[in-house]
Amino acid sequence: MSQNMIKVDVKAFLARHVRGVEVKDGDDIFVMGLVNSMFAMQFVEFIEKRFNIEVGPEDLDMNNFRSINAVTALVERKSGGRQGSEGGS
């Protein structure tokens, strides 16, 4: 899965939860006030299931979830290159 495909999936998930707010790839969703503790749990669960990765305690750093770009980097790192092997960006 390409970076672009990861971003599309993450954006779609965010759009379902923050209706009416456009989130760009580099926007900090914490600064924007879009995240509460319940949403954060749902976001981690979505990432694990959708991208077939395990988000461990060492990954639960806000910096890994601040933006679409940060989540994309986390998915690529945790998937060991599997996600990015189909090309694109």
PDB file of N, CA, C and O in Angstrom:
ATOM      1  N   MET A   1       0.849  -1.175   0.000  1.00  0.00           N
ATOM      2  CA  MET A   1       0.000   0.000   0.000  1.00  0.00           C
ATOM      3  C   MET A   1       0.894   1.236   0.000  1.00  0.00           C
ATOM      4  O   MET A   1       1.850   1.322   0.771  1.00  0.00           O
ATOM      5  N   SER A   2       0.579   2.179  -0.859  1.00  0.00           N
ATOM      6  CA  SER A   2       1.388   3.392  -0.980  1.00  0.00           C
ATOM      7  C   SER A   2       1.083   4.380   0.149  1.00  0.00           C
ATOM      8  O   SER A   2       0.074   4.266   0.845  1.00  0.00           O
ATOM      9  N   GLN A   3       1.976   5.341   0.306  1.00  0.00           N
ATOM     10  CA  GLN A   3       1.752   6.400   1.283  1.00  0.00           C
ATOM     11  C   GLN A   3       0.425   7.088   1.004  1.00  0.00           C
ATOM     12  O   GLN A   3      -0.337   7.380   1.926  1.00  0.00           O
ATOM     13  N   ASN A   4       0.151   7.348  -0.275  1.00  0.00           N
ATOM     14  CA  ASN A   4      -1.084   8.033  -0.638  1.00  0.00           C
ATOM     15  C   ASN A   4      -2.310   7.228  -0.210  1.00  0.00           C
ATOM     16  O   ASN A   4      -3.283   7.800   0.281  1.00  0.00           O
ATOM     17  N   MET A   5      -2.271   5.925  -0.388  1.00  0.00           N
ATOM     18  CA  MET A   5      -3.402   5.083  -0.004  1.00  0.00           C
ATOM     19  C   MET A   5      -3.589   5.073   1.516  1.00  0.00           C
ATOM     20  O   MET A   5      -4.719   5.079   2.003  1.00  0.00           O
ATOM     21  N   ILE A   6      -2.489   5.059   2.256  1.00  0.00           N
ATOM     22  CA  ILE A   6      -2.569   5.128   3.718  1.00  0.00           C
ATOM     23  C   ILE A   6      -3.237   6.444   4.113  1.00  0.00           C
ATOM     24  O   ILE A   6      -4.142   6.466   4.947  1.00  0.00           O
ATOM     25  N   LYS A   7      -2.780   7.539   3.505  1.00  0.00           N
ATOM     26  CA  LYS A   7      -3.333   8.852   3.819  1.00  0.00           C
ATOM     27  C   LYS A   7      -4.821   8.932   3.489  1.00  0.00           C
ATOM     28  O   LYS A   7      -5.594   9.511   4.252  1.00  0.00           O
ATOM     29  N   VAL A   8      -5.227   8.356   2.357  1.00  0.00           N
ATOM     30  CA  VAL A   8      -6.647   8.367   1.976  1.00  0.00           C
ATOM     31  C   VAL A   8      -7.482   7.654   3.035  1.00  0.00           C
ATOM     32  O   VAL A   8      -8.540   8.147   3.423  1.00  0.00           O
ATOM     33  N   ASP A   9      -7.019   6.509   3.499  1.00  0.00           N
ATOM     34  CA  ASP A   9      -7.759   5.742   4.511  1.00  0.00           C
ATOM     35  C   ASP A   9      -7.829   6.486   5.843  1.00  0.00           C
ATOM     36  O   ASP A   9      -8.875   6.509   6.493  1.00  0.00           O
ATOM     37  N   VAL A  10      -6.713   7.095   6.245  1.00  0.00           N
ATOM     38  CA  VAL A  10      -6.689   7.838   7.508  1.00  0.00           C
ATOM     39  C   VAL A  10      -7.592   9.061   7.409  1.00  0.00           C
ATOM     40  O   VAL A  10      -8.334   9.359   8.345  1.00  0.00           O
ATOM     41  N   LYS A  11      -7.537   9.774   6.279  1.00  0.00           N
ATOM     42  CA  LYS A  11      -8.397  10.942   6.086  1.00  0.00           C
ATOM     43  C   LYS A  11      -9.873  10.548   6.133  1.00  0.00           C
ATOM     44  O   LYS A  11     -10.688  11.254   6.725  1.00  0.00           O
ATOM     45  N   ALA A  12     -10.211   9.429   5.513  1.00  0.00           N
ATOM     46  CA  ALA A  12     -11.604   8.970   5.513  1.00  0.00           C
ATOM     47  C   ALA A  12     -12.068   8.670   6.938  1.00  0.00           C
ATOM     48  O   ALA A  12     -13.187   9.023   7.310  1.00  0.00           O
ATOM     49  N   PHE A  13     -11.223   8.027   7.731  1.00  0.00           N
ATOM     50  CA  PHE A  13     -11.573   7.747   9.120  1.00  0.00           C
ATOM     51  C   PHE A  13     -11.780   9.054   9.888  1.00  0.00           C
ATOM     52  O   PHE A  13     -12.771   9.209  10.602  1.00  0.00           O
ATOM     53  N   LEU A  14     -10.848   9.985   9.741  1.00  0.00           N
ATOM     54  CA  LEU A  14     -10.963  11.259  10.436  1.00  0.00           C
ATOM     55  C   LEU A  14     -12.224  12.009  10.002  1.00  0.00           C
ATOM     56  O   LEU A  14     -12.916  12.598  10.833  1.00  0.00           O
ATOM     57  N   ALA A  15     -12.519  11.986   8.712  1.00  0.00           N
ATOM     58  CA  ALA A  15     -13.685  12.711   8.193  1.00  0.00           C
ATOM     59  C   ALA A  15     -14.985  12.214   8.813  1.00  0.00           C
ATOM     60  O   ALA A  15     -15.912  12.996   9.023  1.00  0.00           O
ATOM     61  N   ARG A  16     -15.058  10.922   9.106  1.00  0.00           N
ATOM     62  CA  ARG A  16     -16.264  10.369   9.736  1.00  0.00           C
ATOM     63  C   ARG A  16     -16.438  10.872  11.169  1.00  0.00           C
ATOM     64  O   ARG A  16     -17.551  10.891  11.694  1.00  0.00           O
ATOM     65  N   HIS A  17     -15.341  11.277  11.795  1.00  0.00           N
ATOM     66  CA  HIS A  17     -15.388  11.668  13.201  1.00  0.00           C
ATOM     67  C   HIS A  17     -15.304  13.168  13.434  1.00  0.00           C
ATOM     68  O   HIS A  17     -15.645  13.642  14.518  1.00  0.00           O
ATOM     69  N   VAL A  18     -14.863  13.913  12.453  1.00  0.00           N
ATOM     70  CA  VAL A  18     -14.745  15.366  12.604  1.00  0.00           C
ATOM     71  C   VAL A  18     -15.457  16.055  11.449  1.00  0.00           C
ATOM     72  O   VAL A  18     -14.874  16.876  10.740  1.00  0.00           O
ATOM     73  N   ARG A  19     -16.686  15.717  11.279  1.00  0.00           N
ATOM     74  CA  ARG A  19     -17.476  16.238  10.155  1.00  0.00           C
ATOM     75  C   ARG A  19     -17.371  17.754  10.051  1.00  0.00           C
ATOM     76  O   ARG A  19     -17.462  18.485  11.037  1.00  0.00           O
ATOM     77  N   GLY A  20     -17.176  18.187   8.815  1.00  0.00           N
ATOM     78  CA  GLY A  20     -17.140  19.618   8.549  1.00  0.00           C
ATOM     79  C   GLY A  20     -15.790  20.273   8.779  1.00  0.00           C
ATOM     80  O   GLY A  20     -15.648  21.480   8.578  1.00  0.00           O
ATOM     81  N   VAL A  21     -14.796  19.501   9.195  1.00  0.00           N
ATOM     82  CA  VAL A  21     -13.455  20.053   9.423  1.00  0.00           C
ATOM     83  C   VAL A  21     -12.509  19.417   8.414  1.00  0.00           C
ATOM     84  O   VAL A  21     -12.368  18.195   8.370  1.00  0.00           O
ATOM     85  N   GLU A  22     -11.861  20.249   7.606  1.00  0.00           N
ATOM     86  CA  GLU A  22     -10.882  19.732   6.661  1.00  0.00           C
ATOM     87  C   GLU A  22      -9.547  19.561   7.382  1.00  0.00           C
ATOM     88  O   GLU A  22      -9.028  20.502   7.982  1.00  0.00           O
ATOM     89  N   VAL A  23      -9.005  18.357   7.315  1.00  0.00           N
ATOM     90  CA  VAL A  23      -7.717  18.075   7.944  1.00  0.00           C
ATOM     91  C   VAL A  23      -6.710  17.812   6.839  1.00  0.00           C
ATOM     92  O   VAL A  23      -6.853  16.870   6.059  1.00  0.00           O
ATOM     93  N   LYS A  24      -5.686  18.662   6.783  1.00  0.00           N
ATOM     94  CA  LYS A  24      -4.619  18.496   5.796  1.00  0.00           C
ATOM     95  C   LYS A  24      -3.555  17.563   6.364  1.00  0.00           C
ATOM     96  O   LYS A  24      -3.504  17.322   7.570  1.00  0.00           O
ATOM     97  N   ASP A  25      -2.720  17.048   5.491  1.00  0.00           N
ATOM     98  CA  ASP A  25      -1.729  16.039   5.877  1.00  0.00           C
ATOM     99  C   ASP A  25      -0.849  16.451   7.049  1.00  0.00           C
ATOM    100  O   ASP A  25      -0.514  15.613   7.886  1.00  0.00           O
ATOM    101  N   GLY A  26      -0.471  17.712   7.126  1.00  0.00           N
ATOM    102  CA  GLY A  26       0.435  18.164   8.180  1.00  0.00           C
ATOM    103  C   GLY A  26      -0.252  18.817   9.364  1.00  0.00           C
ATOM    104  O   GLY A  26       0.415  19.220  10.317  1.00  0.00           O
ATOM    105  N   ASP A  27      -1.583  18.931   9.322  1.00  0.00           N
ATOM    106  CA  ASP A  27      -2.313  19.573  10.429  1.00  0.00           C
ATOM    107  C   ASP A  27      -2.179  18.769  11.713  1.00  0.00           C
ATOM    108  O   ASP A  27      -2.253  17.540  11.698  1.00  0.00           O
ATOM    109  N   ASP A  28      -1.982  19.468  12.818  1.00  0.00           N
ATOM    110  CA  ASP A  28      -1.874  18.838  14.135  1.00  0.00           C
ATOM    111  C   ASP A  28      -3.286  18.687  14.703  1.00  0.00           C
ATOM    112  O   ASP A  28      -3.902  19.670  15.114  1.00  0.00           O
ATOM    113  N   ILE A  29      -3.789  17.466  14.724  1.00  0.00           N
ATOM    114  CA  ILE A  29      -5.172  17.241  15.158  1.00  0.00           C
ATOM    115  C   ILE A  29      -5.353  17.484  16.650  1.00  0.00           C
ATOM    116  O   ILE A  29      -6.478  17.694  17.104  1.00  0.00           O
ATOM    117  N   PHE A  30      -4.267  17.460  17.424  1.00  0.00           N
ATOM    118  CA  PHE A  30      -4.359  17.776  18.852  1.00  0.00           C
ATOM    119  C   PHE A  30      -4.524  19.283  19.034  1.00  0.00           C
ATOM    120  O   PHE A  30      -5.380  19.728  19.799  1.00  0.00           O
ATOM    121  N   VAL A  31      -3.707  20.066  18.333  1.00  0.00           N
ATOM    122  CA  VAL A  31      -3.795  21.516  18.404  1.00  0.00           C
ATOM    123  C   VAL A  31      -5.162  21.987  17.901  1.00  0.00           C
ATOM    124  O   VAL A  31      -5.719  22.954  18.421  1.00  0.00           O
ATOM    125  N   MET A  32      -5.699  21.302  16.891  1.00  0.00           N
ATOM    126  CA  MET A  32      -7.006  21.661  16.335  1.00  0.00           C
ATOM    127  C   MET A  32      -8.155  21.307  17.286  1.00  0.00           C
ATOM    128  O   MET A  32      -9.295  21.713  17.063  1.00  0.00           O
ATOM    129  N   GLY A  33      -7.850  20.550  18.348  1.00  0.00           N
ATOM    130  CA  GLY A  33      -8.875  20.178  19.314  1.00  0.00           C
ATOM    131  C   GLY A  33      -9.803  19.074  18.839  1.00  0.00           C
ATOM    132  O   GLY A  33     -10.937  18.969  19.307  1.00  0.00           O
ATOM    133  N   LEU A  34      -9.328  18.248  17.910  1.00  0.00           N
ATOM    134  CA  LEU A  34     -10.164  17.206  17.322  1.00  0.00           C
ATOM    135  C   LEU A  34     -10.092  15.874  18.062  1.00  0.00           C
ATOM    136  O   LEU A  34     -10.832  14.946  17.736  1.00  0.00           O
ATOM    137  N   VAL A  35      -9.208  15.768  19.055  1.00  0.00           N
ATOM    138  CA  VAL A  35      -8.959  14.495  19.709  1.00  0.00           C
ATOM    139  C   VAL A  35      -9.331  14.553  21.184  1.00  0.00           C
ATOM    140  O   VAL A  35      -8.928  15.460  21.912  1.00  0.00           O
ATOM    141  N   ASN A  36     -10.114  13.558  21.607  1.00  0.00           N
ATOM    142  CA  ASN A  36     -10.327  13.340  23.040  1.00  0.00           C
ATOM    143  C   ASN A  36      -9.863  11.917  23.327  1.00  0.00           C
ATOM    144  O   ASN A  36      -9.479  11.200  22.403  1.00  0.00           O
ATOM    145  N   SER A  37      -9.890  11.501  24.571  1.00  0.00           N
ATOM    146  CA  SER A  37      -9.329  10.198  24.920  1.00  0.00           C
ATOM    147  C   SER A  37     -10.094   9.045  24.258  1.00  0.00           C
ATOM    148  O   SER A  37      -9.482   8.059  23.847  1.00  0.00           O
ATOM    149  N   MET A  38     -11.412   9.157  24.152  1.00  0.00           N
ATOM    150  CA  MET A  38     -12.192   8.096  23.512  1.00  0.00           C
ATOM    151  C   MET A  38     -11.853   7.995  22.023  1.00  0.00           C
ATOM    152  O   MET A  38     -11.682   6.899  21.489  1.00  0.00           O
ATOM    153  N   PHE A  39     -11.759   9.139  21.370  1.00  0.00           N
ATOM    154  CA  PHE A  39     -11.407   9.130  19.950  1.00  0.00           C
ATOM    155  C   PHE A  39     -10.003   8.569  19.756  1.00  0.00           C
ATOM    156  O   PHE A  39      -9.767   7.822  18.807  1.00  0.00           O
ATOM    157  N   ALA A  40      -9.074   8.914  20.632  1.00  0.00           N
ATOM    158  CA  ALA A  40      -7.700   8.421  20.511  1.00  0.00           C
ATOM    159  C   ALA A  40      -7.672   6.891  20.542  1.00  0.00           C
ATOM    160  O   ALA A  40      -6.937   6.263  19.780  1.00  0.00           O
ATOM    161  N   MET A  41      -8.469   6.301  21.420  1.00  0.00           N
ATOM    162  CA  MET A  41      -8.536   4.831  21.496  1.00  0.00           C
ATOM    163  C   MET A  41      -9.103   4.258  20.200  1.00  0.00           C
ATOM    164  O   MET A  41      -8.590   3.267  19.680  1.00  0.00           O
ATOM    165  N   GLN A  42     -10.150   4.876  19.683  1.00  0.00           N
ATOM    166  CA  GLN A  42     -10.762   4.416  18.430  1.00  0.00           C
ATOM    167  C   GLN A  42      -9.780   4.565  17.270  1.00  0.00           C
ATOM    168  O   GLN A  42      -9.724   3.713  16.384  1.00  0.00           O
ATOM    169  N   PHE A  43      -9.015   5.637  17.279  1.00  0.00           N
ATOM    170  CA  PHE A  43      -8.048   5.907  16.216  1.00  0.00           C
ATOM    171  C   PHE A  43      -6.962   4.826  16.201  1.00  0.00           C
ATOM    172  O   PHE A  43      -6.607   4.310  15.141  1.00  0.00           O
ATOM    173  N   VAL A  44      -6.443   4.491  17.374  1.00  0.00           N
ATOM    174  CA  VAL A  44      -5.419   3.444  17.471  1.00  0.00           C
ATOM    175  C   VAL A  44      -5.996   2.104  17.008  1.00  0.00           C
ATOM    176  O   VAL A  44      -5.342   1.370  16.267  1.00  0.00           O
ATOM    177  N   GLU A  45      -7.199   1.790  17.434  1.00  0.00           N
ATOM    178  CA  GLU A  45      -7.835   0.532  17.030  1.00  0.00           C
ATOM    179  C   GLU A  45      -8.032   0.480  15.512  1.00  0.00           C
ATOM    180  O   GLU A  45      -7.781  -0.552  14.888  1.00  0.00           O
ATOM    181  N   PHE A  46      -8.476   1.584  14.923  1.00  0.00           N
ATOM    182  CA  PHE A  46      -8.631   1.653  13.474  1.00  0.00           C
ATOM    183  C   PHE A  46      -7.302   1.388  12.777  1.00  0.00           C
ATOM    184  O   PHE A  46      -7.236   0.594  11.839  1.00  0.00           O
ATOM    185  N   ILE A  47      -6.247   2.050  13.235  1.00  0.00           N
ATOM    186  CA  ILE A  47      -4.928   1.912  12.606  1.00  0.00           C
ATOM    187  C   ILE A  47      -4.453   0.462  12.677  1.00  0.00           C
ATOM    188  O   ILE A  47      -3.949  -0.076  11.691  1.00  0.00           O
ATOM    189  N   GLU A  48      -4.612  -0.168  13.835  1.00  0.00           N
ATOM    190  CA  GLU A  48      -4.182  -1.561  13.986  1.00  0.00           C
ATOM    191  C   GLU A  48      -4.946  -2.484  13.037  1.00  0.00           C
ATOM    192  O   GLU A  48      -4.350  -3.313  12.349  1.00  0.00           O
ATOM    193  N   LYS A  49      -6.248  -2.335  13.008  1.00  0.00           N
ATOM    194  CA  LYS A  49      -7.065  -3.234  12.178  1.00  0.00           C
ATOM    195  C   LYS A  49      -6.904  -2.964  10.700  1.00  0.00           C
ATOM    196  O   LYS A  49      -6.728  -3.893   9.912  1.00  0.00           O
ATOM    197  N   ARG A  50      -6.962  -1.706  10.316  1.00  0.00           N
ATOM    198  CA  ARG A  50      -6.922  -1.367   8.888  1.00  0.00           C
ATOM    199  C   ARG A  50      -5.589  -1.721   8.251  1.00  0.00           C
ATOM    200  O   ARG A  50      -5.549  -2.189   7.113  1.00  0.00           O
ATOM    201  N   PHE A  51      -4.501  -1.503   8.973  1.00  0.00           N
ATOM    202  CA  PHE A  51      -3.175  -1.695   8.395  1.00  0.00           C
ATOM    203  C   PHE A  51      -2.473  -2.948   8.908  1.00  0.00           C
ATOM    204  O   PHE A  51      -1.303  -3.184   8.606  1.00  0.00           O
ATOM    205  N   ASN A  52      -3.201  -3.747   9.685  1.00  0.00           N
ATOM    206  CA  ASN A  52      -2.689  -5.018  10.175  1.00  0.00           C
ATOM    207  C   ASN A  52      -1.334  -4.867  10.875  1.00  0.00           C
ATOM    208  O   ASN A  52      -0.373  -5.577  10.577  1.00  0.00           O
ATOM    209  N   ILE A  53      -1.293  -3.925  11.805  1.00  0.00           N
ATOM    210  CA  ILE A  53      -0.087  -3.700  12.604  1.00  0.00           C
ATOM    211  C   ILE A  53      -0.478  -3.692  14.073  1.00  0.00           C
ATOM    212  O   ILE A  53      -1.652  -3.542  14.413  1.00  0.00           O
ATOM    213  N   GLU A  54       0.511  -3.853  14.938  1.00  0.00           N
ATOM    214  CA  GLU A  54       0.276  -3.749  16.373  1.00  0.00           C
ATOM    215  C   GLU A  54       0.920  -2.472  16.879  1.00  0.00           C
ATOM    216  O   GLU A  54       2.122  -2.260  16.716  1.00  0.00           O
ATOM    217  N   VAL A  55       0.113  -1.632  17.489  1.00  0.00           N
ATOM    218  CA  VAL A  55       0.613  -0.406  18.093  1.00  0.00           C
ATOM    219  C   VAL A  55       0.890  -0.737  19.557  1.00  0.00           C
ATOM    220  O   VAL A  55      -0.029  -0.894  20.360  1.00  0.00           O
ATOM    221  N   GLY A  56       2.175  -0.839  19.884  1.00  0.00           N
ATOM    222  CA  GLY A  56       2.577  -1.216  21.234  1.00  0.00           C
ATOM    223  C   GLY A  56       2.711  -0.004  22.137  1.00  0.00           C
ATOM    224  O   GLY A  56       2.618   1.134  21.676  1.00  0.00           O
ATOM    225  N   PRO A  57       2.930  -0.245  23.418  1.00  0.00           N
ATOM    226  CA  PRO A  57       3.084   0.850  24.379  1.00  0.00           C
ATOM    227  C   PRO A  57       4.164   1.855  23.967  1.00  0.00           C
ATOM    228  O   PRO A  57       4.033   3.055  24.210  1.00  0.00           O
ATOM    229  N   GLU A  58       5.225   1.355  23.347  1.00  0.00           N
ATOM    230  CA  GLU A  58       6.307   2.244  22.923  1.00  0.00           C
ATOM    231  C   GLU A  58       5.885   3.175  21.792  1.00  0.00           C
ATOM    232  O   GLU A  58       6.546   4.181  21.535  1.00  0.00           O
ATOM    233  N   ASP A  59       4.781   2.841  21.114  1.00  0.00           N
ATOM    234  CA  ASP A  59       4.286   3.651  20.003  1.00  0.00           C
ATOM    235  C   ASP A  59       3.259   4.693  20.444  1.00  0.00           C
ATOM    236  O   ASP A  59       2.902   5.584  19.672  1.00  0.00           O
ATOM    237  N   LEU A  60       2.788   4.580  21.678  1.00  0.00           N
ATOM    238  CA  LEU A  60       1.717   5.462  22.155  1.00  0.00           C
ATOM    239  C   LEU A  60       2.262   6.814  22.581  1.00  0.00           C
ATOM    240  O   LEU A  60       2.100   7.247  23.723  1.00  0.00           O
ATOM    241  N   ASP A  61       2.903   7.458  21.640  1.00  0.00           N
ATOM    242  CA  ASP A  61       3.455   8.800  21.799  1.00  0.00           C
ATOM    243  C   ASP A  61       2.603   9.716  20.924  1.00  0.00           C
ATOM    244  O   ASP A  61       2.372   9.411  19.755  1.00  0.00           O
ATOM    245  N   MET A  62       2.140  10.821  21.471  1.00  0.00           N
ATOM    246  CA  MET A  62       1.275  11.728  20.709  1.00  0.00           C
ATOM    247  C   MET A  62       1.894  12.123  19.375  1.00  0.00           C
ATOM    248  O   MET A  62       1.175  12.358  18.404  1.00  0.00           O
ATOM    249  N   ASN A  63       3.208  12.196  19.319  1.00  0.00           N
ATOM    250  CA  ASN A  63       3.863  12.602  18.078  1.00  0.00           C
ATOM    251  C   ASN A  63       3.603  11.627  16.936  1.00  0.00           C
ATOM    252  O   ASN A  63       3.685  12.011  15.769  1.00  0.00           O
ATOM    253  N   ASN A  64       3.291  10.364  17.254  1.00  0.00           N
ATOM    254  CA  ASN A  64       2.982   9.377  16.215  1.00  0.00           C
ATOM    255  C   ASN A  64       1.575   9.544  15.647  1.00  0.00           C
ATOM    256  O   ASN A  64       1.238   8.934  14.633  1.00  0.00           O
ATOM    257  N   PHE A  65       0.754  10.368  16.297  1.00  0.00           N
ATOM    258  CA  PHE A  65      -0.654  10.495  15.912  1.00  0.00           C
ATOM    259  C   PHE A  65      -1.075  11.936  15.657  1.00  0.00           C
ATOM    260  O   PHE A  65      -2.255  12.196  15.417  1.00  0.00           O
ATOM    261  N   ARG A  66      -0.146  12.868  15.703  1.00  0.00           N
ATOM    262  CA  ARG A  66      -0.459  14.298  15.583  1.00  0.00           C
ATOM    263  C   ARG A  66      -1.059  14.682  14.235  1.00  0.00           C
ATOM    264  O   ARG A  66      -1.897  15.580  14.156  1.00  0.00           O
ATOM    265  N   SER A  67      -0.634  14.009  13.191  1.00  0.00           N
ATOM    266  CA  SER A  67      -1.056  14.406  11.849  1.00  0.00           C
ATOM    267  C   SER A  67      -1.187  13.170  10.966  1.00  0.00           C
ATOM    268  O   SER A  67      -0.762  12.071  11.321  1.00  0.00           O
ATOM    269  N   ILE A  68      -1.782  13.392   9.824  1.00  0.00           N
ATOM    270  CA  ILE A  68      -1.900  12.308   8.841  1.00  0.00           C
ATOM    271  C   ILE A  68      -0.501  11.858   8.428  1.00  0.00           C
ATOM    272  O   ILE A  68      -0.256  10.663   8.267  1.00  0.00           O
ATOM    273  N   ASN A  69       0.411  12.803   8.259  1.00  0.00           N
ATOM    274  CA  ASN A  69       1.793  12.445   7.908  1.00  0.00           C
ATOM    275  C   ASN A  69       2.440  11.584   8.988  1.00  0.00           C
ATOM    276  O   ASN A  69       3.140  10.621   8.678  1.00  0.00           O
ATOM    277  N   ALA A  70       2.208  11.928  10.252  1.00  0.00           N
ATOM    278  CA  ALA A  70       2.802  11.173  11.363  1.00  0.00           C
ATOM    279  C   ALA A  70       2.236   9.753  11.423  1.00  0.00           C
ATOM    280  O   ALA A  70       2.978   8.796  11.648  1.00  0.00           O
ATOM    281  N   VAL A  71       0.941   9.618  11.225  1.00  0.00           N
ATOM    282  CA  VAL A  71       0.321   8.289  11.242  1.00  0.00           C
ATOM    283  C   VAL A  71       0.839   7.459  10.070  1.00  0.00           C
ATOM    284  O   VAL A  71       1.108   6.268  10.220  1.00  0.00           O
ATOM    285  N   THR A  72       0.979   8.084   8.913  1.00  0.00           N
ATOM    286  CA  THR A  72       1.511   7.381   7.740  1.00  0.00           C
ATOM    287  C   THR A  72       2.909   6.859   8.020  1.00  0.00           C
ATOM    288  O   THR A  72       3.220   5.716   7.685  1.00  0.00           O
ATOM    289  N   ALA A  73       3.755   7.675   8.629  1.00  0.00           N
ATOM    290  CA  ALA A  73       5.113   7.253   8.975  1.00  0.00           C
ATOM    291  C   ALA A  73       5.085   6.097   9.971  1.00  0.00           C
ATOM    292  O   ALA A  73       5.873   5.159   9.852  1.00  0.00           O
ATOM    293  N   LEU A  74       4.189   6.156  10.949  1.00  0.00           N
ATOM    294  CA  LEU A  74       4.059   5.074  11.930  1.00  0.00           C
ATOM    295  C   LEU A  74       3.659   3.772  11.233  1.00  0.00           C
ATOM    296  O   LEU A  74       4.255   2.724  11.481  1.00  0.00           O
ATOM    297  N   VAL A  75       2.666   3.841  10.376  1.00  0.00           N
ATOM    298  CA  VAL A  75       2.202   2.642   9.666  1.00  0.00           C
ATOM    299  C   VAL A  75       3.333   2.056   8.836  1.00  0.00           C
ATOM    300  O   VAL A  75       3.549   0.844   8.847  1.00  0.00           O
ATOM    301  N   GLU A  76       4.048   2.899   8.124  1.00  0.00           N
ATOM    302  CA  GLU A  76       5.160   2.398   7.306  1.00  0.00           C
ATOM    303  C   GLU A  76       6.240   1.758   8.173  1.00  0.00           C
ATOM    304  O   GLU A  76       6.769   0.698   7.835  1.00  0.00           O
ATOM    305  N   ARG A  77       6.561   2.396   9.277  1.00  0.00           N
ATOM    306  CA  ARG A  77       7.592   1.875  10.191  1.00  0.00           C
ATOM    307  C   ARG A  77       7.160   0.534  10.786  1.00  0.00           C
ATOM    308  O   ARG A  77       7.947  -0.412  10.820  1.00  0.00           O
ATOM    309  N   LYS A  78       5.914   0.450  11.255  1.00  0.00           N
ATOM    310  CA  LYS A  78       5.425  -0.765  11.915  1.00  0.00           C
ATOM    311  C   LYS A  78       5.188  -1.895  10.932  1.00  0.00           C
ATOM    312  O   LYS A  78       5.238  -3.064  11.317  1.00  0.00           O
ATOM    313  N   SER A  79       4.935  -1.579   9.690  1.00  0.00           N
ATOM    314  CA  SER A  79       4.673  -2.625   8.708  1.00  0.00           C
ATOM    315  C   SER A  79       5.960  -3.143   8.078  1.00  0.00           C
ATOM    316  O   SER A  79       5.931  -4.064   7.261  1.00  0.00           O
ATOM    317  N   GLY A  80       7.072  -2.559   8.453  1.00  0.00           N
ATOM    318  CA  GLY A  80       8.357  -3.039   7.948  1.00  0.00           C
ATOM    319  C   GLY A  80       8.491  -2.928   6.446  1.00  0.00           C
ATOM    320  O   GLY A  80       9.164  -3.746   5.819  1.00  0.00           O
ATOM    321  N   GLY A  81       7.850  -1.912   5.854  1.00  0.00           N
ATOM    322  CA  GLY A  81       7.953  -1.720   4.417  1.00  0.00           C
ATOM    323  C   GLY A  81       6.854  -2.401   3.626  1.00  0.00           C
ATOM    324  O   GLY A  81       6.698  -2.133   2.434  1.00  0.00           O
ATOM    325  N   ARG A  82       6.077  -3.287   4.272  1.00  0.00           N
ATOM    326  CA  ARG A  82       4.999  -3.981   3.538  1.00  0.00           C
ATOM    327  C   ARG A  82       4.023  -2.984   2.932  1.00  0.00           C
ATOM    328  O   ARG A  82       3.585  -3.159   1.795  1.00  0.00           O
ATOM    329  N   GLN A  83       3.673  -1.931   3.687  1.00  0.00           N
ATOM    330  CA  GLN A  83       2.660  -0.980   3.224  1.00  0.00           C
ATOM    331  C   GLN A  83       3.175  -0.184   2.036  1.00  0.00           C
ATOM    332  O   GLN A  83       2.411   0.108   1.117  1.00  0.00           O
ATOM    333  N   GLY A  84       4.454   0.174   2.034  1.00  0.00           N
ATOM    334  CA  GLY A  84       4.978   1.034   0.984  1.00  0.00           C
ATOM    335  C   GLY A  84       5.505   0.302  -0.213  1.00  0.00           C
ATOM    336  O   GLY A  84       6.022   0.938  -1.132  1.00  0.00           O
ATOM    337  N   SER A  85       5.402  -0.997  -0.249  1.00  0.00           N
ATOM    338  CA  SER A  85       6.037  -1.774  -1.303  1.00  0.00           C
ATOM    339  C   SER A  85       5.300  -1.748  -2.626  1.00  0.00           C
ATOM    340  O   SER A  85       5.809  -2.270  -3.618  1.00  0.00           O
ATOM    341  N   GLU A  86       4.101  -1.148  -2.672  1.00  0.00           N
ATOM    342  CA  GLU A  86       3.343  -1.151  -3.899  1.00  0.00           C
ATOM    343  C   GLU A  86       3.542   0.121  -4.696  1.00  0.00           C
ATOM    344  O   GLU A  86       2.848   0.346  -5.688  1.00  0.00           O
ATOM    345  N   GLY A  87       4.494   0.970  -4.270  1.00  0.00           N
ATOM    346  CA  GLY A  87       4.796   2.171  -5.013  1.00  0.00           C
ATOM    347  C   GLY A  87       3.895   3.322  -4.663  1.00  0.00           C
ATOM    348  O   GLY A  87       3.056   3.227  -3.767  1.00  0.00           O
ATOM    349  N   GLY A  88       4.075   4.416  -5.383  1.00  0.00           N
ATOM    350  CA  GLY A  88       3.266   5.599  -5.152  1.00  0.00           C
ATOM    351  C   GLY A  88       3.801   6.404  -4.010  1.00  0.00           C
ATOM    352  O   GLY A  88       4.782   6.040  -3.362  1.00  0.00           O
ATOM    353  N   SER A  89       3.109   7.555  -3.766  1.00  0.00           N
ATOM    354  CA  SER A  89       3.498   8.395  -2.636  1.00  0.00           C
ATOM    355  C   SER A  89       2.429   9.359  -2.420  1.00  0.00           C
ATOM    356  O   SER A  89       2.519  10.188  -1.514  1.00  0.00           O
TER     357      SER A  89
END
